[in-house]
Amino acid sequence: MLAQAEALGAQITQHAQDAVWGGHHGHFCDLDGFLWEVAWNSSFVLEDDGSLILPA
């Protein structure tokens, strides 16, 4: 996702890296100046619609 954002003109402010919580994350700034975080953890459980199921 970071590569796609960069290809569309976003500025990568933090390349993807390992996170302390076991996943990976990175940041980019979009063309309007908004900062976004992209995060992934293979142990995340997702609903059918892609939303995250948080542990109780």
Gaussian input, Z-matrix of N, CA and C with variables (Angstrom, degrees):
# hf/3-21g

backbone

0 1
 N
 C     1     B1
 C     2     B2     1     A1
 N     3     B3     2     A2     1     D1
 C     4     B4     3     A3     2     D2
 C     5     B5     4     A4     3     D3
 N     6     B6     5     A5     4     D4
 C     7     B7     6     A6     5     D5
 C     8     B8     7     A7     6     D6
 N     9     B9     8     A8     7     D7
 C    10    B10     9     A9     8     D8
 C    11    B11    10    A10     9     D9
 N    12    B12    11    A11    10    D10
 C    13    B13    12    A12    11    D11
 C    14    B14    13    A13    12    D12
 N    15    B15    14    A14    13    D13
 C    16    B16    15    A15    14    D14
 C    17    B17    16    A16    15    D15
 N    18    B18    17    A17    16    D16
 C    19    B19    18    A18    17    D17
 C    20    B20    19    A19    18    D18
 N    21    B21    20    A20    19    D19
 C    22    B22    21    A21    20    D20
 C    23    B23    22    A22    21    D21
 N    24    B24    23    A23    22    D22
 C    25    B25    24    A24    23    D23
 C    26    B26    25    A25    24    D24
 N    27    B27    26    A26    25    D25
 C    28    B28    27    A27    26    D26
 C    29    B29    28    A28    27    D27
 N    30    B30    29    A29    28    D28
 C    31    B31    30    A30    29    D29
 C    32    B32    31    A31    30    D30
 N    33    B33    32    A32    31    D31
 C    34    B34    33    A33    32    D32
 C    35    B35    34    A34    33    D33
 N    36    B36    35    A35    34    D34
 C    37    B37    36    A36    35    D35
 C    38    B38    37    A37    36    D36
 N    39    B39    38    A38    37    D37
 C    40    B40    39    A39    38    D38
 C    41    B41    40    A40    39    D39
 N    42    B42    41    A41    40    D40
 C    43    B43    42    A42    41    D41
 C    44    B44    43    A43    42    D42
 N    45    B45    44    A44    43    D43
 C    46    B46    45    A45    44    D44
 C    47    B47    46    A46    45    D45
 N    48    B48    47    A47    46    D46
 C    49    B49    48    A48    47    D47
 C    50    B50    49    A49    48    D48
 N    51    B51    50    A50    49    D49
 C    52    B52    51    A51    50    D50
 C    53    B53    52    A52    51    D51
 N    54    B54    53    A53    52    D52
 C    55    B55    54    A54    53    D53
 C    56    B56    55    A55    54    D54
 N    57    B57    56    A56    55    D55
 C    58    B58    57    A57    56    D56
 C    59    B59    58    A58    57    D57
 N    60    B60    59    A59    58    D58
 C    61    B61    60    A60    59    D59
 C    62    B62    61    A61    60    D60
 N    63    B63    62    A62    61    D61
 C    64    B64    63    A63    62    D62
 C    65    B65    64    A64    63    D63
 N    66    B66    65    A65    64    D64
 C    67    B67    66    A66    65    D65
 C    68    B68    67    A67    66    D66
 N    69    B69    68    A68    67    D67
 C    70    B70    69    A69    68    D68
 C    71    B71    70    A70    69    D69
 N    72    B72    71    A71    70    D70
 C    73    B73    72    A72    71    D71
 C    74    B74    73    A73    72    D72
 N    75    B75    74    A74    73    D73
 C    76    B76    75    A75    74    D74
 C    77    B77    76    A76    75    D75
 N    78    B78    77    A77    76    D76
 C    79    B79    78    A78    77    D77
 C    80    B80    79    A79    78    D78
 N    81    B81    80    A80    79    D79
 C    82    B82    81    A81    80    D80
 C    83    B83    82    A82    81    D81
 N    84    B84    83    A83    82    D82
 C    85    B85    84    A84    83    D83
 C    86    B86    85    A85    84    D84
 N    87    B87    86    A86    85    D85
 C    88    B88    87    A87    86    D86
 C    89    B89    88    A88    87    D87
 N    90    B90    89    A89    88    D88
 C    91    B91    90    A90    89    D89
 C    92    B92    91    A91    90    D90
 N    93    B93    92    A92    91    D91
 C    94    B94    93    A93    92    D92
 C    95    B95    94    A94    93    D93
 N    96    B96    95    A95    94    D94
 C    97    B97    96    A96    95    D95
 C    98    B98    97    A97    96    D96
 N    99    B99    98    A98    97    D97
 C   100   B100    99    A99    98    D98
 C   101   B101   100   A100    99    D99
 N   102   B102   101   A101   100   D100
 C   103   B103   102   A102   101   D101
 C   104   B104   103   A103   102   D102
 N   105   B105   104   A104   103   D103
 C   106   B106   105   A105   104   D104
 C   107   B107   106   A106   105   D105
 N   108   B108   107   A107   106   D106
 C   109   B109   108   A108   107   D107
 C   110   B110   109   A109   108   D108
 N   111   B111   110   A110   109   D109
 C   112   B112   111   A111   110   D110
 C   113   B113   112   A112   111   D111
 N   114   B114   113   A113   112   D112
 C   115   B115   114   A114   113   D113
 C   116   B116   115   A115   114   D114
 N   117   B117   116   A116   115   D115
 C   118   B118   117   A117   116   D116
 C   119   B119   118   A118   117   D117
 N   120   B120   119   A119   118   D118
 C   121   B121   120   A120   119   D119
 C   122   B122   121   A121   120   D120
 N   123   B123   122   A122   121   D121
 C   124   B124   123   A123   122   D122
 C   125   B125   124   A124   123   D123
 N   126   B126   125   A125   124   D124
 C   127   B127   126   A126   125   D125
 C   128   B128   127   A127   126   D126
 N   129   B129   128   A128   127   D127
 C   130   B130   129   A129   128   D128
 C   131   B131   130   A130   129   D129
 N   132   B132   131   A131   130   D130
 C   133   B133   132   A132   131   D131
 C   134   B134   133   A133   132   D132
 N   135   B135   134   A134   133   D133
 C   136   B136   135   A135   134   D134
 C   137   B137   136   A136   135   D135
 N   138   B138   137   A137   136   D136
 C   139   B139   138   A138   137   D137
 C   140   B140   139   A139   138   D138
 N   141   B141   140   A140   139   D139
 C   142   B142   141   A141   140   D140
 C   143   B143   142   A142   141   D141
 N   144   B144   143   A143   142   D142
 C   145   B145   144   A144   143   D143
 C   146   B146   145   A145   144   D144
 N   147   B147   146   A146   145   D145
 C   148   B148   147   A147   146   D146
 C   149   B149   148   A148   147   D147
 N   150   B150   149   A149   148   D148
 C   151   B151   150   A150   149   D149
 C   152   B152   151   A151   150   D150
 N   153   B153   152   A152   151   D151
 C   154   B154   153   A153   152   D152
 C   155   B155   154   A154   153   D153
 N   156   B156   155   A155   154   D154
 C   157   B157   156   A156   155   D155
 C   158   B158   157   A157   156   D156
 N   159   B159   158   A158   157   D157
 C   160   B160   159   A159   158   D158
 C   161   B161   160   A160   159   D159
 N   162   B162   161   A161   160   D160
 C   163   B163   162   A162   161   D161
 C   164   B164   163   A163   162   D162
 N   165   B165   164   A164   163   D163
 C   166   B166   165   A165   164   D164
 C   167   B167   166   A166   165   D165

   B1=1.4356
   B2=1.5320
   B3=1.3328
   B4=1.4659
   B5=1.5269
   B6=1.3241
   B7=1.4673
   B8=1.5279
   B9=1.3245
   B10=1.4680
   B11=1.5208
   B12=1.3318
   B13=1.4623
   B14=1.5272
   B15=1.3274
   B16=1.4640
   B17=1.5277
   B18=1.3269
   B19=1.4639
   B20=1.5237
   B21=1.3320
   B22=1.4677
   B23=1.5253
   B24=1.3345
   B25=1.4546
   B26=1.5149
   B27=1.3254
   B28=1.4657
   B29=1.5252
   B30=1.3279
   B31=1.4610
   B32=1.5244
   B33=1.3272
   B34=1.4620
   B35=1.5233
   B36=1.3312
   B37=1.4617
   B38=1.5220
   B39=1.3222
   B40=1.4689
   B41=1.5166
   B42=1.3175
   B43=1.4621
   B44=1.5221
   B45=1.3250
   B46=1.4651
   B47=1.5233
   B48=1.3240
   B49=1.4612
   B50=1.5180
   B51=1.3234
   B52=1.4614
   B53=1.5240
   B54=1.3266
   B55=1.4618
   B56=1.5253
   B57=1.3224
   B58=1.4680
   B59=1.5234
   B60=1.3342
   B61=1.4648
   B62=1.5306
   B63=1.3347
   B64=1.4555
   B65=1.5130
   B66=1.2900
   B67=1.4563
   B68=1.5159
   B69=1.3127
   B70=1.4626
   B71=1.5245
   B72=1.3332
   B73=1.4584
   B74=1.5175
   B75=1.3253
   B76=1.4557
   B77=1.5184
   B78=1.3291
   B79=1.4643
   B80=1.5272
   B81=1.3253
   B82=1.4571
   B83=1.5174
   B84=1.3287
   B85=1.4590
   B86=1.5267
   B87=1.3450
   B88=1.4615
   B89=1.5301
   B90=1.3130
   B91=1.4615
   B92=1.5243
   B93=1.3348
   B94=1.4614
   B95=1.5223
   B96=1.3359
   B97=1.4549
   B98=1.5146
   B99=1.3333
   B100=1.4657
   B101=1.5230
   B102=1.3387
   B103=1.4550
   B104=1.5212
   B105=1.3318
   B106=1.4604
   B107=1.5201
   B108=1.3261
   B109=1.4568
   B110=1.5222
   B111=1.3263
   B112=1.4556
   B113=1.5186
   B114=1.3381
   B115=1.4628
   B116=1.5244
   B117=1.3414
   B118=1.4638
   B119=1.5120
   B120=1.3137
   B121=1.4591
   B122=1.5218
   B123=1.3172
   B124=1.4630
   B125=1.5241
   B126=1.3259
   B127=1.4655
   B128=1.5269
   B129=1.3387
   B130=1.4615
   B131=1.5269
   B132=1.3126
   B133=1.4609
   B134=1.5272
   B135=1.3323
   B136=1.4593
   B137=1.5192
   B138=1.3376
   B139=1.4606
   B140=1.5308
   B141=1.3301
   B142=1.4622
   B143=1.5252
   B144=1.3500
   B145=1.4622
   B146=1.5279
   B147=1.3406
   B148=1.4577
   B149=1.5121
   B150=1.3310
   B151=1.4654
   B152=1.5258
   B153=1.3120
   B154=1.4579
   B155=1.5233
   B156=1.3285
   B157=1.4644
   B158=1.5213
   B159=1.3194
   B160=1.4585
   B161=1.5205
   B162=1.3338
   B163=1.4721
   B164=1.5222
   B165=1.3307
   B166=1.4728
   B167=1.5054
   A1=110.78
   A2=116.72
   A3=118.97
   A4=111.05
   A5=117.02
   A6=120.55
   A7=110.81
   A8=117.02
   A9=120.60
   A10=110.52
   A11=117.04
   A12=120.72
   A13=110.19
   A14=116.44
   A15=120.54
   A16=111.02
   A17=117.32
   A18=121.24
   A19=111.83
   A20=116.58
   A21=121.39
   A22=112.53
   A23=117.39
   A24=120.87
   A25=116.05
   A26=117.76
   A27=120.12
   A28=109.73
   A29=115.54
   A30=121.09
   A31=108.65
   A32=117.36
   A33=121.43
   A34=107.46
   A35=116.96
   A36=120.94
   A37=112.05
   A38=116.75
   A39=121.94
   A40=107.40
   A41=116.79
   A42=120.60
   A43=110.04
   A44=116.58
   A45=121.38
   A46=110.10
   A47=114.99
   A48=120.83
   A49=109.47
   A50=115.89
   A51=120.64
   A52=109.71
   A53=115.66
   A54=121.85
   A55=109.73
   A56=116.48
   A57=120.83
   A58=111.65
   A59=118.23
   A60=121.59
   A61=112.70
   A62=116.72
   A63=120.17
   A64=115.89
   A65=118.88
   A66=121.52
   A67=111.31
   A68=115.55
   A69=123.34
   A70=107.37
   A71=116.44
   A72=119.11
   A73=110.61
   A74=115.38
   A75=123.03
   A76=108.59
   A77=116.67
   A78=121.58
   A79=110.57
   A80=115.18
   A81=120.38
   A82=109.63
   A83=115.06
   A84=122.57
   A85=106.93
   A86=116.36
   A87=119.32
   A88=111.07
   A89=116.23
   A90=121.51
   A91=113.19
   A92=117.52
   A93=121.37
   A94=112.22
   A95=117.06
   A96=121.25
   A97=115.29
   A98=117.50
   A99=120.51
   A100=110.07
   A101=116.08
   A102=122.16
   A103=109.49
   A104=116.63
   A105=123.33
   A106=109.52
   A107=115.89
   A108=121.24
   A109=108.22
   A110=116.02
   A111=122.82
   A112=106.00
   A113=117.20
   A114=120.88
   A115=109.96
   A116=114.94
   A117=120.57
   A118=109.29
   A119=115.55
   A120=122.25
   A121=106.15
   A122=117.57
   A123=120.78
   A124=112.71
   A125=118.24
   A126=120.27
   A127=112.42
   A128=117.97
   A129=120.42
   A130=109.55
   A131=116.98
   A132=122.53
   A133=106.62
   A134=116.37
   A135=121.37
   A136=111.51
   A137=115.37
   A138=122.52
   A139=108.24
   A140=117.42
   A141=121.55
   A142=112.11
   A143=117.04
   A144=120.77
   A145=112.59
   A146=117.56
   A147=121.48
   A148=115.04
   A149=117.67
   A150=119.55
   A151=110.33
   A152=115.53
   A153=123.22
   A154=111.39
   A155=116.39
   A156=121.79
   A157=106.84
   A158=117.13
   A159=121.49
   A160=110.30
   A161=117.10
   A162=119.23
   A163=110.73
   A164=115.72
   A165=120.39
   A166=111.20
   D1=-38.14
   D2=178.45
   D3=-62.50
   D4=-39.89
   D5=178.99
   D6=-64.19
   D7=-39.06
   D8=177.99
   D9=-65.30
   D10=-43.19
   D11=178.87
   D12=-61.55
   D13=-44.28
   D14=-179.98
   D15=-63.46
   D16=-40.29
   D17=179.27
   D18=-63.21
   D19=-26.61
   D20=179.79
   D21=-92.53
   D22=5.84
   D23=173.71
   D24=108.22
   D25=-0.97
   D26=178.33
   D27=-72.20
   D28=154.88
   D29=176.40
   D30=-100.59
   D31=123.02
   D32=177.10
   D33=-74.78
   D34=121.21
   D35=-179.88
   D36=-100.68
   D37=-20.39
   D38=173.31
   D39=-151.90
   D40=114.51
   D41=178.54
   D42=-64.83
   D43=157.35
   D44=-179.49
   D45=-56.02
   D46=136.25
   D47=178.91
   D48=-150.44
   D49=163.79
   D50=176.73
   D51=-64.14
   D52=142.83
   D53=178.50
   D54=-108.25
   D55=154.94
   D56=-178.89
   D57=-64.02
   D58=-22.08
   D59=-178.37
   D60=-89.45
   D61=8.59
   D62=172.58
   D63=100.10
   D64=-4.42
   D65=-179.46
   D66=-108.93
   D67=-151.48
   D68=178.74
   D69=-135.04
   D70=148.84
   D71=176.60
   D72=-154.71
   D73=158.70
   D74=176.74
   D75=-156.53
   D76=170.16
   D77=-176.59
   D78=-131.76
   D79=149.96
   D80=171.68
   D81=-143.98
   D82=156.62
   D83=177.58
   D84=-108.66
   D85=124.25
   D86=-177.55
   D87=-79.11
   D88=178.65
   D89=-175.10
   D90=-66.43
   D91=-18.08
   D92=177.17
   D93=-94.35
   D94=1.61
   D95=178.07
   D96=91.86
   D97=5.09
   D98=179.47
   D99=-83.10
   D100=137.59
   D101=178.95
   D102=-91.47
   D103=132.35
   D104=-179.98
   D105=-121.86
   D106=147.47
   D107=171.60
   D108=-114.28
   D109=134.94
   D110=173.34
   D111=-110.13
   D112=127.04
   D113=-177.13
   D114=-135.69
   D115=147.79
   D116=178.09
   D117=-149.75
   D118=140.10
   D119=172.92
   D120=-140.58
   D121=122.06
   D122=-175.94
   D123=-64.32
   D124=-15.06
   D125=177.85
   D126=-90.34
   D127=-2.50
   D128=175.70
   D129=-60.87
   D130=140.27
   D131=174.39
   D132=-103.86
   D133=128.08
   D134=-175.49
   D135=-116.01
   D136=147.18
   D137=171.29
   D138=-71.01
   D139=168.42
   D140=177.64
   D141=-58.96
   D142=-29.48
   D143=-179.76
   D144=-85.36
   D145=1.38
   D146=178.12
   D147=94.02
   D148=-5.38
   D149=179.41
   D150=-74.82
   D151=151.22
   D152=-175.36
   D153=-80.19
   D154=134.37
   D155=172.95
   D156=-94.98
   D157=112.90
   D158=-179.82
   D159=-81.48
   D160=141.71
   D161=178.04
   D162=-66.10
   D163=149.62
   D164=-178.76
   D165=-73.39

